[in-house]
C-alpha cells in the first residue's frame, strides 16, 4: 500500500516538474539557444569519438551523445508530444 502511494507521489512530482519546464521549452529564443548549445556539445563529443582509441572512452562519448540527443527531445516530452 505504501509502495503504491510512493509511486503515485513520484508520478505527480514528475508531472509537476515537467509543467515547470513549459515556459522554458515554449520560449522560442531561449529554447533555440539551448538546442544550439546541445548541438555544439554533440559535435564536440562526435569529434572526440572519432579520435578515441580505447573502448571506455568510446562508450563514454556514445553515452554523452545519447544523453544530449534525449535533451533535444525535451520540448516534445514536456508538451506531451512523445
C-alpha positions, 0 to 999 in steps of 0.5 A: 500500500505504501509502495503504491502511494510512493509511486503515485507521489513520484508520478505527480512530482514528475508531472509537476516538474515537467509543467515547470519546464513549459515556459522554458521549452515554449520560449522560442529564443531561449529554447533555440539557444539551448538546442544550439548549445546541445548541438555544439556539445554533440559535435564536440563529443562526435569529434572526440569519438572519432579520435578515441582509441580505447573502448571506455572512452568510446562508450563514454562519448556514445553515452554523452551523445545519447544523453544530449540527443534525449535533451533535444527531445525535451520540448516534445516530452514536456508538451506531451508530444512523445 
